[in-house]
Amino acid sequence: MNLKPSYNDLLARNKALEQRVAFLQTQSMTDDVTGLYNHRHMLEEIDREVERAKRHGRALCGIMLDIDNFKSVNDRFGHPAGDRVLREVASLLTGSIRRVDIVGRYGGDEFVVILPETDFPSAQTVADRIQKNIRQEPFDVAESYVSLTISMGIGYFKETRDLSTSDFVERADRALLKAKTLGKNQIVAEGS
């Protein structure tokens, strides 16, 4: 009785293991609700883009955005409806940016968009397009539709030599907080 696996058996097992590893890697980077990158992976992407911008001396911008009054969607229509809204927002975000841009769910109803090699006027154009697309979309919640608005903070960096991942996140987050403080449905930019 030969208990040793054949070469073909080993190949099949190896292929199955490789597929499982690839699946687990994707799961570890992906937000379950939206299918976008998750918070942890977005920090890795920000770090990678910050280092690239520093190495090449190129501009870098980021947008942090938040769905205005999202809690009321969950409270009024339930969490499954809120999850549908988050998926729709994720789809609109993905459709509003370039293929080289990176979008992820930062947490709750907050999203981050990384805009590599982008100057402030171009980032403003992207933010305007995102805001318009969200504002015009009727969001399907519990057999009815609601309109939503978003607040956005743009962090922009012309000079990236001393930029860090935390600088990037803090600047966009500070701008988002100002947008929320100004009454929501706003775009505020902070940069240098």
Contact map, one row per residue, 1 for C-alpha under 8 A:
111000000000000000000000000000000000000000000000000000000000000000000000000000000000000000000000000000000000000000000000000000000000000000000000000000000000000000000000000000000000000000000000
111100000000000000000000000000000000000000000000000000000000000000000000000000000000000000000000000000000000000000000000000000000000000000000000000000000000000000000000000000000000000000000000
111110000000000000000000000000000000000000000000000000000000000000000000000000000000000000000000000000000000000000000000000000000000000000000000000000000000000000000000000000000000000000000000
011111000000000000000000000000000000000000000000000000000000000000000000000000000000000000000000000000000000000000000000000000000000000000000000000000000000000000000000000000000000000000000000
001111101100000000000000000000000000000000000000000000000000000000000000000000000000000000000000000000000000000000000000000000000000000000000000000000000000000000000000000000000000000000000000
000111111100000000000000000000000000000000000000000000000000000000000000000000000000000000000000000000000000000000000000000000000000000000000000000000000000000000000000000000000000000000000000
000011111110000000000000000000000000000000000000000000000000000000000000000000000000000000000000000000000000000000000000000000000000000000000000000000000000000000000000000000000000000000000000
000001111111000000000000000000000000000000000000000000000000000000000000000000000000000000000000000000000000000000000000000000000000000000000000000000000000000000000000000000000000000000000000
000011111111100000000000000000000000000000000000000000000000000000000000000000000000000000000000000000000000000000000000000000000000000000000000000000000000000000000000000000000000000000000000
000011111111110000000000000000000000000000000000000000000000000000000000000000000000000000000000000000000000000000000000000000000000000000000000000000000000000000000000000000000000000000000000
000000111111111000000000000000000000000000000000000000000000000000000000000000000000000000000000000000000000000000000000000000000000000000000000000000000000000000000000000000000000000000000000
000000011111111100000000000000000000000000000000000000000000000000000000000000000000000000000000000000000000000000000000000000000000000000000000000000000000000000000000000000000000000000000000
000000001111111110000000000000000000000000000000000000000000000000000000000000000000000000000000000000000000000000000000000000000000000000000000000000000000000000000000000000000000000000000000
000000000111111111000000000000000000000000000000000000000000000000000000000000000000000000000000000000000000000000000000000000000000000000000000000000000000000000000000000000000000000000000000
000000000011111111100000000000000000000000000000000000000000000000000000000000000000000000000000000000000000000000000000000000000000000000000000000000000000000000000000000000000000000000000000
000000000001111111110000000000000000000000000000000000000000000000000000000000000000000000000000000000000000000000000000000000000000000000000000000000000000000000000000000000000000000000000000
000000000000111111111000000000000000000000000000000000000000000000000000000000000000000000000000000000000000000000000000000000000000000000000000000000000000000000000000000000000000000000000000
000000000000011111111100000000000000000000000000000000000000000000000000000000000000000000000000000000000000000000000000000000000000000000000000000000000000000000000000000000000000000000000000
000000000000001111111110000000000000000000000000000000000000000000000000000000000000000000000000000000000000000000000000000000000000000000000000000000000000000000000000000000000000000000000000
000000000000000111111111000000000000000000000000000000000000000000000000000000000000000000000000000000000000000000000000000000000000000000000000000000000000000000000000000000000000000000000000
000000000000000011111111100000000000000000000000000000000000000000000000000000000000000000000000000000000000000000000000000000000000000000000000000000000000000000000000000000000000000000000000
000000000000000001111111110000000000000000000000000000000000000000000000000000000000000000000000000000000000000000000000000000000000000000000000000000000000000000000000000000000000000000000000
000000000000000000111111111000000000000000000000000000000000000000000000000000000000000000000000000000000000000000000000000000000000000000000000000000000000000000000000000000000000000000000000
000000000000000000011111111100000000000000000000000000000000000000000000000000000000000000000000000000000000000000000000000000000000000000000000000000000000000000000000000000000000000000000000
000000000000000000001111111110000000000000000000000000000000000000000000000000000000000000000000000000000000000000000000000000000000000000000000000000000000000000000000000000000000000000000000
000000000000000000000111111111000000000000000000000000000000000000000000000000000000000000000000000000000000000000000000000000000000000000000000000000000000000000000000000000000000000000000000
000000000000000000000011111111110000000000000000000000000000000000000000000000000000000000000000000000000000000000000000000000000000000000000000000000000000000000000000000000000000000000000000
000000000000000000000001111111000000000000000000000000000000000000000000000000000000000000000000000000000000000000000000000000000000000000000000000000000000000000000000000000000000000000000000
000000000000000000000000111111100000110110000000000000000000000000000000000000000000000000000000000000000000000000000000000000000000000000000000000000000000000000000000000000000000000000000000
000000000000000000000000011111110011110010000000000000000000000000000000000000000000000000000000000000000000000000000000000000000000000000000000000000000000000000000000000000000000000000000000
000000000000000000000000001011111111111000000000000000000000000000000000000000000000000000000000000000001000000000000000000000000000000000000000000000000000000000000000000000000000000000000000
000000000000000000000000001001111110000000000000000000000000000000000000000000000000000000000000000000000000000000000000000000000000000000000000000000000000000000000000000000000000000000000000
000000000000000000000000000000111110000000000000000000000000000000000000000000000010011000000000000000000000000000000000000000000000000000000000000000000000000000000000000000000000000000000000
000000000000000000000000000000111111000000000000000000000000000000000000000000000010011001000000000000001000000000000000000000000000000000000000000000000000000000000000000000000000000000000000
000000000000000000000000000001111111100000000000000000000000000000000000000000000000001000000000000000000000000000000000000000000000000000000000000000000000000000000000000000000000000000000000
000000000000000000000000000001100111110000000000000000000000000000000000000000000000000001000000000000111000000000000000000000000000000000000000000000000000000000000000000000000000000000000000
000000000000000000000000000011100011111011000000000000000000000000000000000000000000000000000000000000111000000000000000000000000000000000000000000000000000000000000000000000000000000000000000
000000000000000000000000000011100001111111000000000000000000000000000000000000000000000000000000000000011110000000000000000000000000000000000000000000000000000000000000000000000000000000000000
000000000000000000000000000000100000111111100000000000000000000000000000000000000000000000000000000000011110000000000000000000000000000000000000000000000000000000000000000000000000000000000000
000000000000000000000000000010000000011111110000000000000000000000000000000000000000000000000000000000000000000000000000000000000000000000000000000000000000000000000000000000000000000000000000
000000000000000000000000000011000000111111111000000000000000000000000000000000000000000000000000000000000000000000000000000000000000000000000000000000000000000000000000000000000000000000000000
000000000000000000000000000000000000111111111100000000000000000000000000000000000000000000000000000000111100000100000000000000000000000000000000000000000000000000000000000000000000000000000000
000000000000000000000000000000000000001111111110000000000000000000000000000000000000000000000000000000000000000000000000000000000000000000000000000000000000000000001000000000000000000000000000
000000000000000000000000000000000000000111111111000000000000000000000000000000000000000000000000000000000000000000000000000000000000000000000000000000000000000000000000000000000000000000000000
000000000000000000000000000000000000000011111111100000000000000000000000000000000000000000000000000001000000000000000000000000000000000000000000000000000000000000000000000000000000000000000000
000000000000000000000000000000000000000001111111110000000000000000000000000000000000000000000000000000000000000001000000000000000000000000000000000000000000000000001001000000000000000000000000
000000000000000000000000000000000000000000111111111000000000000000000000000000000000000000000000000000000000000000000000000000000000000000000000000000000000000000011000000000000000000000000000
000000000000000000000000000000000000000000011111111100000000000000000000000000000000000000000000000000000000000000000000000000000000000000000000000000000000000000000000000000000000000000000000
000000000000000000000000000000000000000000001111111110000001000000000000000000000000000000000000000000000000000000010000000000000000000000000000000000000000000000000000000000000000000000000000
000000000000000000000000000000000000000000000111111111000001000000000000000000000000000000000000000000000000000000000000000000000000000000000000000000000000000100111001000000000000000000000000
000000000000000000000000000000000000000000000011111111100000000000000000000000000000000000000000000000000000000000000000000000000000000000000000000000000000000000000000000000000000000000000000
000000000000000000000000000000000000000000000001111111110000000000000000000000000000000000000000000000000000000000000000000000000000000000000000000000000000000000000000000000000000000000000000
000000000000000000000000000000000000000000000000111111111111000000000000000000000000000000000000000000000000000000011000000000000000000000000000000000000000000100000000000000000000000000000000
000000000000000000000000000000000000000000000000011111111100000000000000000000000000000000000000000000000000000000000000000000000000000000000000000000000000000111100000000000000000000000000000
000000000000000000000000000000000000000000000000001111111000000000000000000000000000000000000000000000000000000000000000000000000000000000000000000000000000000010000000000000000000000000000000
000000000000000000000000000000000000000000000000000111111100000000000000000000000000000000000000000000000000000000000000000000000000000000000000000000000000000000000000000000000000000000000000
000000000000000000000000000000000000000000000000000011111110000000000000000000000000000000000000000000000000000000000000000000000000000000000000000000000000001110000000000000000000000000000000
000000000000000000000000000000000000000000000000000011011111000000000000000000000000000000000000000000000000000000001000000000000000000000000000000000000000011100000000000000000000000000000000
000000000000000000000000000000000000000000000000000010001111100000000000000000000000000000000000000000000000000000011110000000000000000000000000000000000001111100000000000000000000000000000000
000000000000000000000000000000000000000000000000110010000111110000000000000000000000000000000000000000000000000001111110000000000000000000000000000000000001110100000000000000000000000000000000
000000000000000000000000000000000000000000000000000000000011111000000000000000000000000000000000000000000000000001111111001000000000000000000000000000000111100000000000000000000000000000000000
000000000000000000000000000000000000000000000000000000000001111100000000000000000000000000000000000000000000000111100000001000000000000000000000000000000111000000000001000100000000000000000000
000000000000000000000000000000000000000000000000000000000000111110000000000000000000000000000000000000000000000111100000001000100000000000000000000000011110000000000000000100000000000000000000
000000000000000000000000000000000000000000000000000000000000011111000000000000000000000000000000000000000000011110000000000000000000000000000000000000011100000000000000000110010000000000000000
000000000000000000000000000000000000000000000000000000000000001111100000000000000000000000000000000000000000011100000000000000000000000000000000000001111000000000000000000000010000000000000000
000000000000000000000000000000000000000000000000000000000000000111110000000000000000000000000000000000000000111000000000000000000000000000000000000001110000000000000000000000010000000000000000
000000000000000000000000000000000000000000000000000000000000000011111100000000000000000000000000000000000000110000000000000000000000000000000000000111100000000000000000000000000000000000000000
000000000000000000000000000000000000000000000000000000000000000001111100000000000000000000000000000000000000000000000000000000000000000000000000000111100000000000000000000000000000000110000000
000000000000000000000000000000000000000000000000000000000000000000111111100000000000000000000000000000000000000000000000000000000000000000000000000000000000000000000000000000000000000000000000
000000000000000000000000000000000000000000000000000000000000000000111111110000000100000000000000000000000000100000000000000000000000000000000000000000000000000000000000000000000000000000000000
000000000000000000000000000000000000000000000000000000000000000000001111111000000000000000000000000000000000000000000000000000000000000000000000000000000000000000000000000000000000000000000000
000000000000000000000000000000000000000000000000000000000000000000001111111100000000000000000000000000000000000000000000000000000000000000000000000000000000000000000000000000000000000000000000
000000000000000000000000000000000000000000000000000000000000000000001111111111001100000000000000000000000000000000000000000000000000000000000000000000000000000000000000000000000000000000000000
000000000000000000000000000000000000000000000000000000000000000000000111111111111100000000000000000000000000000000000000000000000000000000000000000000000000000000000000000000000000000000000000
000000000000000000000000000000000000000000000000000000000000000000000011111111100000000000000000000000000000000000000000000000000000000000000000000000000000000000000000000000000000000000000000
000000000000000000000000000000000000000000000000000000000000000000000001111111000000000000000000000000000000000000000000000000000000000000000000000000000000000000000000000000000000000000000000
000000000000000000000000000000000000000000000000000000000000000000000000111111101100000000000000000000000000000000000000000000000000000000001100000000000000000000000000000000000000000000000000
000000000000000000000000000000000000000000000000000000000000000000000000111111111100000000000000000000000000000000000000000000000000000000000000000000000000000000000000000000000000000000000000
000000000000000000000000000000000000000000000000000000000000000000000000011011111110000000000000000000000000000000000000000000000000000000000000000000000000000000000000000000000000000000000000
000000000000000000000000000000000000000000000000000000000000000000000000010001111111000000000000000000000000000000000000000000000000000000000000000000000000000000000000000000000000000000000000
000000000000000000000000000000000000000000000000000000000000000000000000110011111111100000000000000000000000000000000000000000000000000000011100000000000000000000000000000000000000000000000000
000000000000000000000000000000000000000000000000000000000000000000000100110011111111110000000000000000000000000000000000000000000000000000001000000000000000000000000000000000000000000000000000
000000000000000000000000000000001100000000000000000000000000000000000000000000111111111000000000000000000000000000000000000000000000000000000000000000000000000000000000000000000000000000000000
000000000000000000000000000000000000000000000000000000000000000000000000000000011111111100000000000000000000000000000000000000000000000000011000000000000000000000000000000000000000000000000000
000000000000000000000000000000000000000000000000000000000000000000000000000000001111111110000000000000000000000000000000000000000000000000111000000000000000000000000000000000000000000000000000
000000000000000000000000000000001100000000000000000000000000000000000000000000000111111111000000000000000000100000000000000000000000000000000000000000000000000000000000000000000000000000000000
000000000000000000000000000000001110000000000000000000000000000000000000000000000011111111100000000000000000000000000000000000000000000000000000000000000000000000000000000000000000000000000000
000000000000000000000000000000000000000000000000000000000000000000000000000000000001111111110000000000000000000000000000000000000000000000100000000000000000000000000000000000000000000000000000
000000000000000000000000000000000000000000000000000000000000000000000000000000000000111111111000000000000000000000000000000000000000010000000000000000000000000000000000000000000000000000000000
000000000000000000000000000000000101000000000000000000000000000000000000000000000000011111111100000000000000000000000000000000000000000000000000000000000000000000000000000000000000000000000000
000000000000000000000000000000000000000000000000000000000000000000000000000000000000001111111110000000000000000000000000000000000000000000000000000000000000000000000000000000000000000000000000
000000000000000000000000000000000000000000000000000000000000000000000000000000000000000111111111000000000000000000000000000000000100110000000000000000000000000000000000000000000000000000000000
000000000000000000000000000000000000000000000000000000000000000000000000000000000000000011111111100000100000000000000000000000000100000000000000000000000000000000000000000000000000000000000000
000000000000000000000000000000000000000000000000000000000000000000000000000000000000000001111111100000100000000000000000000000000000000000000000000000000000000000000000000000000000000000000000
000000000000000000000000000000000000000000000000000000000000000000000000000000000000000000111111100000000000000000000000000000000000000000000000000000000000000000000000000000000000000000000000
000000000000000000000000000000000000000000000000000000000000000000000000000000000000000000011111110000000000000000000000000001001100100000000000000000000000000000000000000000000000000000000000
000000000000000000000000000000000000000000000000000000000000000000000000000000000000000000001111111010000000000000000000000001000000000000000000000000000000000000000000000000000000000000000000
000000000000000000000000000000000000000000000000000000000000000000000000000000000000000000000001111110000000000000000000000000000000000000000000000000000000000000000000000000000000000000000000
000000000000000000000000000000000000000000000000000000000000000000000000000000000000000000000000111111000000000000000000000000000000000000000000000000000000000000000000000000000000000000000000
000000000000000000000000000000000000000000000000000000000000000000000000000000000000000000000000011111000000000000110000000000000000000000000000000000000000000000000000000000000000000000000000
000000000000000000000000000000000000000000000000000000000000000000000000000000000000000000000000111111100000000011110000000000000000000000000000000000000000000000000000000000000000000000000000
000000000000000000000000000000000000000000001000000000000000000000000000000000000000000000000000001111110000000011100000000000000000000000000000000000000000000000000000000000000000000000000000
000000000000000000000000000000000001100001000000000000000000000000000000000000000000000000001100000011111000001111000000000000000000000000000000000000000000000000000000000000000000000000000000
000000000000000000000000000000000001111001000000000000000000000000000000000000000000000000000000000001111100001110000000000000000000000000000000000000000000000000000000000000000000000000000000
000000000000000000000000000000100101111001000000000000000000000000000000000000000000000000000000000000111111111100000000000000000000000000000000000000000000000000000000000000000000000000000000
000000000000000000000000000000000000011001000000000000000000000000000000000000000000000000000000000000011111111100000000000000000000000000000000000000000000000000000000000000000000000000000000
000000000000000000000000000000000000011000000000000000000000000000000000000000000000000000000000000000001111111000000000000000000000000000000000000000000000000000000000000000000000000000000000
000000000000000000000000000000000000000000000000000000000000000000000000000000000000000000000000000000001111110000000000000000000000000000000000000000000000000000000000000000000000000000000000
000000000000000000000000000000000000000000000000000000000000000001100100000000000000010000000000000000001111111000000000000000000000000000000000000000000000000000000000000000000000000000000000
000000000000000000000000000000000000000000000000000000000000000111100000000000000000000000000000000000001111111100000000000000000000000000000000000000000000000000000000000000000000000000000000
000000000000000000000000000000000000000000000000000000000000000111000000000000000000000000000000000000111110111110000000000000000000000000000000000000000000000000000000000000000000000000000000
000000000000000000000000000000000000000001000000000000000000011110000000000000000000000000000000000000111100011111000000000000000000000000000000000000000000000000000000000000000000000000000000
000000000000000000000000000000000000000000000000000000000000011100000000000000000000000000000000000011110000001111100000000000000000000000000000000000000000000000000000000000000000000000000000
000000000000000000000000000000000000000000000100000000000001111000000000000000000000000000000000000011100000000111110000000000000000000000000000000000000000000000000000000000000000000000000000
000000000000000000000000000000000000000000000000000000000001111000000000000000000000000000000000000111000000000011111100001000000000000000000000000000000000000000000000000000000000000000000000
000000000000000000000000000000000000000000000000100010000011100000000000000000000000000000000000000110000000000001111100000000000000000000000000000000000000000000000000000000000000000000000000
000000000000000000000000000000000000000000000000000010000111100000000000000000000000000000000000000000000000000000111110000000000000000000000000000000000000000000000000000000000000000000000000
000000000000000000000000000000000000000000000000000000000011100000000000000000000000000000000000000000000000000000111111011000000000000000000000000000000000000000000000000000000000000000000000
000000000000000000000000000000000000000000000000000000000011100000000000000000000000000000000000000000000000000000001111111000000000000000000000000000000001110000000000000000000000000000000000
000000000000000000000000000000000000000000000000000000000000100000000000000000000000000000000000000000000000000000000111111100000000000000000000000000000001000000000000000000000000000000000000
000000000000000000000000000000000000000000000000000000000000000000000000000000000000000000000000000000000000000000000011111110000000000000000000000000000000000000000000000000000000000000000000
000000000000000000000000000000000000000000000000000000000000000000000000000000000000000000000000000000000000000000000111111111000000000000000000000000000000000000000000000000000000000000000000
000000000000000000000000000000000000000000000000000000000000111000000000000000000000000000000000000000000000000000100111111111100000000000000000000000000100000000000000000000000000000000000000
000000000000000000000000000000000000000000000000000000000000000000000000000000000000000000000000000000000000000000000001111111110000000000000000000000000100000000000000000000000000000000000000
000000000000000000000000000000000000000000000000000000000000000000000000000000000000000000000000000000000000000000000000111111111000000000000000000000000000000000000000000000000000000000000000
000000000000000000000000000000000000000000000000000000000000000000000000000000000000000000000001100000000000000000000000011111111100000000000000000000000000000000000000000000000000000000000000
000000000000000000000000000000000000000000000000000000000000001000000000000000000000000000000000000000000000000000000000001111111110000000000000000000010100000000000000000000000000000000100000
000000000000000000000000000000000000000000000000000000000000000000000000000000000000000000000000000000000000000000000000000111111111000000000000000000000000000000000000000000000000000000000000
000000000000000000000000000000000000000000000000000000000000000000000000000000000000000000000001000000000000000000000000000011111111100000000000000000000000000000000000000000000000000000000000
000000000000000000000000000000000000000000000000000000000000000000000000000000000000000000011001000000000000000000000000000001111111110000000000000000000000000000000000000000000000000000000000
000000000000000000000000000000000000000000000000000000000000000000000000000000000000000000000000000000000000000000000000000000111111111000000000000011000000000000000000000000000000000000000000
000000000000000000000000000000000000000000000000000000000000000000000000000000000000000000000000000000000000000000000000000000011111111100000000000000000000000000000000000000000000000000000000
000000000000000000000000000000000000000000000000000000000000000000000000000000000000000000010001000000000000000000000000000000001111111110000000000000000000000000000000000000000000000000000000
000000000000000000000000000000000000000000000000000000000000000000000000000000000000000010010000000000000000000000000000000000000111111110000000000111000000000000000000000000000000000000000000
000000000000000000000000000000000000000000000000000000000000000000000000000000000000000000000000000000000000000000000000000000000011111110000000001111000000000000000000000000000000000000000000
000000000000000000000000000000000000000000000000000000000000000000000000000000000000000000000000000000000000000000000000000000000001111111000000001000000000000000000000000000000000000000000000
000000000000000000000000000000000000000000000000000000000000000000000000000000000000000000000000000000000000000000000000000000000000111111100000001100000000000000000000000000000000000000000000
000000000000000000000000000000000000000000000000000000000000000000000000000000000000000000000000000000000000000000000000000000000000000111110000111100000000000000000000000000000000000000000000
000000000000000000000000000000000000000000000000000000000000000000000000000000000000100100000000000000000000000000000000000000000000000011111000111100000000000000000000000000000000000000000000
000000000000000000000000000000000000000000000000000000000000000000000000000000001001100000000000000000000000000000000000000000000000000001111111110000000000000000000000000000000000000000000000
000000000000000000000000000000000000000000000000000000000000000000000000000010001101100000000000000000000000000000000000000000000000000000111111110000000000000000000000000000000000000000000000
000000000000000000000000000000000000000000000000000000000000000000000000000010001000000000000000000000000000000000000000000000000000000000011111100000000000000000000000000000000000000000000000
000000000000000000000000000000000000000000000000000000000000000000000000000000000000000000000000000000000000000000000000000000000000000000011111100000000000000000000000000000000000000000000000
000000000000000000000000000000000000000000000000000000000000000000000000000000000000000000000000000000000000000000000000000000000000000000011111110000000000000000000000000000000000000000000000
000000000000000000000000000000000000000000000000000000000000000000000000000000000000000000000000000000000000000000000000000000000000000001111111111000000000000000000000000000000000000000000000
000000000000000000000000000000000000000000000000000000000000000000000000000000000000000000000000000000000000000000000000000000000000000001111001111100000000000000000000000000000000000000000000
000000000000000000000000000000000000000000000000000000000000000000000000000000000000000000000000000000000000000000000000000000000000001111100000111110000000000000000000000000000000000000000000
000000000000000000000000000000000000000000000000000000000000000000110000000000000000000000000000000000000000000000000000000000000000011011100000011111000000000000000000000000000000000000000000
000000000000000000000000000000000000000000000000000000000000000000110000000000000000000000000000000000000000000000000000000000000010011000000000001111100000000000000000000000000000000110000000
000000000000000000000000000000000000000000000000000000000000000011110000000000000000000000000000000000000000000000000000000000000010011000000000000111110000000000000000000000000000000111000000
000000000000000000000000000000000000000000000000000000000000000011110000000000000000000000000000000000000000000000000000000000000000000000000000000011111000000000000000000000010011000111100000
000000000000000000000000000000000000000000000000000000000000001111000000000000000000000000000000000000000000000000000000000000100000000000000000000001111100000000000000000000110010000011110000
000000000000000000000000000000000000000000000000000000000000001110000000000000000000000000000000000000000000000000000000000000000000000000000000000000111110000000000000000111111110000000111100
000000000000000000000000000000000000000000000000000000000000111100000000000000000000000000000000000000000000000000000000001100100000000000000000000000011111000000000000001100110000000000111100
000000000000000000000000000000000000000000000000000000000000111000000000000000000000000000000000000000000000000000000000000000000000000000000000000000001111100000000001101110100000000000001110
000000000000000000000000000000000000000000000000000000000011110000000000000000000000000000000000000000000000000000000011000000000000000000000000000000000111110000000000001100000000000000001111
000000000000000000000000000000000000000000000000000000000011100000000000000000000000000000000000000000000000000000000010000000000000000000000000000000000011111100000000000000000000000000000011
000000000000000000000000000000000000000000000000000000000111000000000000000000000000000000000000000000000000000000000010000000000000000000000000000000000001111100000000000000000000000000000011
000000000000000000000000000000000000000000000000000000001110000000000000000000000000000000000000000000000000000000000000000000000000000000000000000000000000111111100000000000000000000000000001
000000000000000000000000000000000000000000000000010011001111000000000000000000000000000000000000000000000000000000000000000000000000000000000000000000000000111111100000000000000000000000000000
000000000000000000000000000000000000000000000000000001101000000000000000000000000000000000000000000000000000000000000000000000000000000000000000000000000000001111100000000000000000000000000000
000000000000000000000000000000000000000000000000000001000000000000000000000000000000000000000000000000000000000000000000000000000000000000000000000000000000001111110000000000000000000000000000
000000000000000000000000000000000000000000000000010001000000000000000000000000000000000000000000000000000000000000000000000000000000000000000000000000000000001111111011000000000000000000000000
000000000000000000000000000000000000000000000010010000000000000000000000000000000000000000000000000000000000000000000000000000000000000000000000000000000000000001111111000000000000000000000000
000000000000000000000000000000000000000000100110010000000000000000000000000000000000000000000000000000000000000000000000000000000000000000000000000000000000000000111111100000000000000000000000
000000000000000000000000000000000000000000000000000000000000000000000000000000000000000000000000000000000000000000000000000000000000000000000000000000000000000000011111110000000000000000000000
000000000000000000000000000000000000000000000000000000000000000000000000000000000000000000000000000000000000000000000000000000000000000000000000000000000000000000111111111000000000000000000000
000000000000000000000000000000000000000000000100010000000000010000000000000000000000000000000000000000000000000000000000000000000000000000000000000000000010000000111111111100000000000000000000
000000000000000000000000000000000000000000000000000000000000000000000000000000000000000000000000000000000000000000000000000000000000000000000000000000000010000000001111111110000000000000000000
000000000000000000000000000000000000000000000000000000000000000000000000000000000000000000000000000000000000000000000000000000000000000000000000000000000000000000000111111111000000000000000000
000000000000000000000000000000000000000000000000000000000000000000000000000000000000000000000000000000000000000000000000000000000000000000000000000000000111000000000011111111100000000000000110
000000000000000000000000000000000000000000000000000000000000011100000000000000000000000000000000000000000000000000000000000000000000000000000000000000001111000000000001111111110000000000001100
000000000000000000000000000000000000000000000000000000000000000100000000000000000000000000000000000000000000000000000000000000000000000000000000000000001010000000000000111111111000000000000000
000000000000000000000000000000000000000000000000000000000000000000000000000000000000000000000000000000000000000000000000000000000000000000000000000000001000000000000000011111111100000000000100
000000000000000000000000000000000000000000000000000000000000000000000000000000000000000000000000000000000000000000000000000000000000000000000000000000011110000000000000001111111110000000011100
000000000000000000000000000000000000000000000000000000000000000111000000000000000000000000000000000000000000000000000000000000000000000000000000000000111100000000000000000111111111000000110000
000000000000000000000000000000000000000000000000000000000000000000000000000000000000000000000000000000000000000000000000000000000000000000000000000000001000000000000000000011111111100000000000
000000000000000000000000000000000000000000000000000000000000000000000000000000000000000000000000000000000000000000000000000000000000000000000000000000001000000000000000000001111111110000010000
000000000000000000000000000000000000000000000000000000000000000000000000000000000000000000000000000000000000000000000000000000000000000000000000000000111000000000000000000000111111111111110000
000000000000000000000000000000000000000000000000000000000000000000000000000000000000000000000000000000000000000000000000000000000000000000000000000000100000000000000000000000011111111111000000
000000000000000000000000000000000000000000000000000000000000000000000000000000000000000000000000000000000000000000000000000000000000000000000000000000000000000000000000000000001111111100000000
000000000000000000000000000000000000000000000000000000000000000000000000000000000000000000000000000000000000000000000000000000000000000000000000000000000000000000000000000000000111111101000000
000000000000000000000000000000000000000000000000000000000000000000000000000000000000000000000000000000000000000000000000000000000000000000000000000000000000000000000000000000000011111111000000
000000000000000000000000000000000000000000000000000000000000000000010000000000000000000000000000000000000000000000000000000000000000000000000000000011100000000000000000000000000011111111000000
000000000000000000000000000000000000000000000000000000000000000000010000000000000000000000000000000000000000000000000000000000000000000000000000000011110000000000000000000000000011001111100000
000000000000000000000000000000000000000000000000000000000000000000000000000000000000000000000000000000000000000000000000000000000000000000000000000001110000000000000000000000000011011111110000
000000000000000000000000000000000000000000000000000000000000000000000000000000000000000000000000000000000000000000000000000000100000000000000000000000111100000000000000000000010010000011111000
000000000000000000000000000000000000000000000000000000000000000000000000000000000000000000000000000000000000000000000000000000000000000000000000000000011100000000000000000000110110000001111100
000000000000000000000000000000000000000000000000000000000000000000000000000000000000000000000000000000000000000000000000000000000000000000000000000000001111000000000000000100100000000000111110
000000000000000000000000000000000000000000000000000000000000000000000000000000000000000000000000000000000000000000000000000000000000000000000000000000001111000000000000001101100000000000011111
000000000000000000000000000000000000000000000000000000000000000000000000000000000000000000000000000000000000000000000000000000000000000000000000000000000011110000000000001000000000000000001111
000000000000000000000000000000000000000000000000000000000000000000000000000000000000000000000000000000000000000000000000000000000000000000000000000000000001111000000000000000000000000000000111
